[in-house]
Amino acid sequence: MAYSEVNSNLYDVGDPVKRELFNGLNENIKDHETRITAVEAAAGRMVVWNFPIQNATLSNTLTGLTYWTVPFDLTIIEATCGIFEKGSLTGTLEIDIKVNTSRNPTGMSSIFTTKPSIAFAGASDYDNSSNGVLNSLAELDEGNVIRFDATSMPSNGVLGAFVINVIGEI
């Protein structure tokens, strides 16, 4: 559907009002509202994190890779992780996002019921996890602090880099 100009012969002074005039106006209003809805949907989403993590450690976990203070109320709606080249790694890459009203790491709680993960046994190069299952803590308030952790890393070598992608909705 697209906007179409209303033909001026449909509203000549002194002529009766024609059904085509109202049909044209109605179609233009529908088009207008459809476009507004699409713009609102796109404008309400924002990238919280989307960047590669460079890694040079054999650690089984990585805590506090980055923190972010939430600038306004928002809900995390998507969180995934991805790998570049798998190599001969085994084990699992699993990520977590924790939330608290302060930067006290002992008082933070996961926003996931099931965390995003990639099992290297079935993974391929440039693989992505499915979205984790979010819980009610994914509804963040202004001023909350969220922390990104890698709660499981490969067990037989170094994963040189991986990607996180976290999307929020205002």
N, C-alpha and C positions, 0 to 999 in steps of 0.2 A: 504494500500500500504506500502511496506517496501523495504528497500535497498536490492538488490540482486547482488551478484558478477557476473561480466561478464565472461562467460566461455572463456578460452584462445583459444579454437579451433575456435572461431569466428574472431580472428584477427591474424591468423598464417601468417608469412611473405611469400609473393609470392602467397597467395590465394586471390581470389576476396573478396571484402568487401560484407558482407551479411546484409540483411535487419534486421535480428535478433540482430545484433550488435547495430544498431541505435535505434531499439525499446527498447533494454535493457538500453542503455544510456539515452534515453528519459524518461523512467519510473523512473530511478534513480534520474534524475534531478527534475522531478515532485515531488518525495518523499522528496527530499532535500528542495525544495521551500515550500512545505506544512509544513514541520517541522519548518522552519525558521519563517513562518507566525504565527504559533501557539506560538512560543517562544516570538516573538515580542508582540503579543497580551497580553500574560500573564505578560511580563516584564513592560508593560506600565501602569499597574494598581497598585495602592497603597492604603493601609488603612490609612485614615486620622484620624478617631476616631472609636474605637470599644471597648467599655468598659461599665460596669454598673455604674450607678449613684446611690449612696446611699442617701436616702432622709429621713429626720426626721422632716419635717416642714409641716404645714398646709397651706403654702402660695399657692395662686392661680397661681403664676408665679415664675420662677427662672431665673434670668438674670445673664449672665456672668459666667456660670458654668465652662467654660474653654475657653481659647484663644489659637490660634496657628498662628504663623507667617509663611506664605507660603514660602518655601525655593526655589521654582522654579515655572515657569508657569505650571498650571495644571487646569483641569476642573473637578468639582464635577459631577459624573455621577450617583450616587446612595446615597440616605439618607433615613434611616428608623429608627423607634424606636420600642422597644418591651417591653412587661411586663412579670413578673414572675407570681405571684399568684394574681388574680383579687380580690378575696374576695368579699365584698359587696359594693365596690366602685362604684360611679356613676360619671357622667361627662365625660370629655375627656382629654386624654394626647395628647398634641400637641407640636412639637418641631420646632425650627427655627435655622437657621444658618445665621448670618449677616456678612457682609464684609465691611471693610474700609481700607484705607492706613495707619491709625494710630489707637491707642487704644482709640480714642474718642468715647464713647458709644452713644453719641447723633448723630453722623454722620454716623452710620452704617445702611446698607440696607439689606433686606432679599434676599437670593438667590432663593427663592421659589415664584412661582405663587400660588401653593397650597401646604401647609405645611403637612408633614407626621403627621398622628394622629391615635389614637385608641379611639373609643367611647366605654366606659365601658358597656353600655347597651347591645351591641351585641358582646362583647369580651369574650374570654375564657382564662383560664390560659395559659401562655406562648405564647400569641398572638403577632403577628408582624403587623406593619402598612404596607400599600403598599408604594412604593417609592413616595416621594413627586414630584410635578411637578416643575421642575427647570426652572429658567429664565436665561437671558444672563449674569447676575451677577455671575453665577456659574462658569464662565470662569475666573479663578483667575490669577493674575500676581504675579511674585516674589516680595516679600516684603509686599503684602497685609496681613491684619490681619483678621482672621475670629473668630467669637465668637459663642458659643453654648448657646442657651436659651431654657427653657421650657416655652412656652407661654400660656399653659393651663394645669392645674393639676386637679385631682379629687376634687369634690366639697363636699364630705362628709367624709373625712378621709385622712390618710396619705398613700401615695403610697411608700412603704418601699424602693423599688429599681426599676429601669428600665434600659434598655439598649439602647445605640445609636450605629448606624453603618453607617459610612460615607466613601464612596469609591471615590477616584479620579483617573483620567487618565492623564498621562503625555503626 
